[in-house]
Amino acid sequence: MQDALPARPVIRRASPEDIPVIRALADVCFRDTYRTILSPAQMEYMMDWMYSERSLERQMGRDGHVYFIAEAEGTPCAYFSVQPLGLQDDGDYLFEFQKLYLLPAYQGRGFGRYLVAYVFQFVREAAGGWPCRLELHVNRNNPAAAFHRRMGFSILRSGDFPIGQGFFMNDYIMGIRLTA
């Protein structure tokens, strides 16, 4: 039997000084998630494309991604990010749930559910009373799609999105409408 995990991780907003922590977590979490889905070449391309120091600095700066780090007993165990995209023509304030990755030892133990609830609350507060929608991309072969369905997301559409070097993200775009 595995050691009991704390009931709730401690969540803090990440800053550019946390980029090494995010990169170290991604090196384990992202690789574990996609090891059977992506080719080694695409894995390396995406690690650089999304997790190089330069890319993370751009995401946190110009692109407006808000990163969070979750810690259990003082040790980083997950990272996630949300990007506000602004008021849309339909009157909803749109947010993109960019990333949610947990170390394998923390999966299936309620941490993901807690982190998503945290994101829902963050989005509601950031929308400032506006009706809001949260969307995410998830690879069609990633078991996380079922997790997101359990959290209330539905599949809005799917597609094969070019990301460069001849690679594609073969994703569902899932969404949920949140109210205040």
PEHUQUI-V175099 format. One record per helix or strand of 2 or more residues. SS is the DSSP state (H for helix, E for strand). FROM is the first residue (numbers start at 1). TO is the last residue. If there is no record, write none. Layout:
# PEHUQUI-V175099
ss:SS from:FROM to:TO
ss:SS from:FROM to:TO
This chain:
# PEHUQUI-V175099
ss:E from:10 to:13
ss:H from:16 to:34
ss:H from:40 to:51
ss:H from:53 to:60
ss:E from:65 to:72
ss:E from:75 to:87
ss:E from:93 to:102
ss:H from:104 to:106
ss:H from:111 to:126
ss:E from:132 to:139
ss:H from:144 to:150
ss:E from:154 to:164
ss:E from:167 to:178
